[in-house]
């Protein structure tokens, strides 16, 4: 469209600025990849160099031997994030529906209360949280990482999903009620199917939150190696003497690859979903 | 938000609105009660004790008196707010620039929008490990680049001196936070009605004028709410500092949350740690209330909501 047309110089300017911006965003990954391709001995002896001819995939083979449980850590990360997402959505969907549709006492106050949870991260409440998990005998189990994760993602989930559900036309529910459907039946068979795009978006956001922030709970509530997620597991590349940086980087990149591919498929929903969830109240 | 009378009557079979609503909310509420509310009450109680692994005694306000008579603690509070303001400002500015760039009508924009996501969707800890490597003095990229451009003589270990460690941590925090801010701003920009731009364009308004007088005011509610969320997260940002410096060197990157973790978890002085946690919650609550007051006025000013 004419209004959006850029002159050739403007275009060059936009591309140049975008390049600088993306370089800032992607530099650590480029650098991690470069490190993962170089042998350890060369990494630590020479000064910084841009290019060297010693690139190989050796670290990607050795890392599985250095940290035998690496595959399990990668799996744990994805498993924990998935479990957190499923549990969060199960809890969030009915609550978001209540806030989107129903009028009840303490509605605004309780919603405010949920949102206030955003003010805490797990780090503030670690001490009593540790005791709660201990008295429920959940320490050193998957649950010790999953349950706190769920609790801290519930508020955002309710907030995002509520604005979706508000957009579903009420007439459909009314029609179901007139036909004699119960409230629960209507929620399950009318509202949820209609909300699927919103559920995907909110689910993806929750998954991102759950996947990105497992480190703190993992290092504090769990010391069983078999249960550790990837970010905590990577610390096994830190030895007594030195860090095998190249294998650590190789493992980090390999570990996030499956999730990155998954997001590649979902990114369309994600950007579209942010628009709907964040902008229109 | 009122229900149409038609629904009200149709729903009058079975539970009342209120009972059904609370039934729907109760699972979420139970989670928050056990994992957030109860620990919060416990934290407040513990802050009045000298709890350690060994046991606990009620000591009144002693923990708070110790905190507020310690100049070091005020340094930490000051540092935390400085950390928050600087980092959030940078995230908003870089995010706004990024969103504007990604919103430009150029070939390849779909790809650029994907490329901005990685720092947001991968575990925070993993990106930070990458930065930690880049900051090291001997073979790190940053030191290498600075030498290349002749800005420094010899190598520099950015995480080893106080000032450079603080700003290095800021850069990493901005890096982690920017993609999400960018994507939210981008989404908001795409939600702005095209008619506004076209009307202004017909009237001869230039690009910069349209950005200033249409884009910014239209996305202001998103900027303002993103700023608050981002401020709270940045205030409580733990992993980034912990992995890069553990609060060092010599306390230069010790924010309140790091201080709390060190006292409560590393040295297991639960009572003293709890008092710090309570201070964090109180400061954030005051900050949020002041901010929401401001947000309310901005919203009214721009006619949103």
Interface residues (C-beta under 8 A of the other chain):
Chain A: X1 X3 X4 X5 X6 X11 X14 X15 X17 X18 X21 X22 X24 X25 X26 X27 X28 X29 X31 X32 X35 X43 X44 X46 X47 X48 X49 X50 X77 X90 X91 X92 X94 X95 X97 X98 X99 X101 X102 X103 X104 X105 X107 X110 X113 X114 X116 X117 X118 X119 X120 X121 X123 X124 X125 X126 X127 X128 X129 X131 X132 X147 X148 X150 X151 X152 X154 X155 X158 X170 X173 X174 X177 X178 X182 X183 X208 X211 X212 X213 X214 X215 X216 X220 X229 X230 X231 X232 X234 X245 X248 X249 X252 X255 X256 X259 X260 X263 X264 X267 X270 X271 X274 X275 X278 X279 X280 X281
Chain B: X1 X2 X3 X4 X6 X7 X10 X11 X13 X14 X15 X17 X18 X20 X21 X22 X23 X24 X25 X27 X28 X29 X31 X32 X34 X35 X36 X38 X39 X40 X42 X43 X46 X94 X97 X98 X101 X102 X104 X105 X106 X112 X113 X114 X115 X116 X117 X118 X119 X120 X121 X122 X123 X124 X125 X126 X127 X129 X130 X131 X133 X134 X138 X139 X140 X141 X143 X144 X147 X155 X175 X178 X179 X183 X184 X186 X187 X188 X190 X191 X197 X198 X201 X219 X222 X229 X232 X233 X236 X238 X239 X257 X260 X261 X264 X265 X270 X273 X274 X277 X280 X281 X284 X285 X288 X304 X305
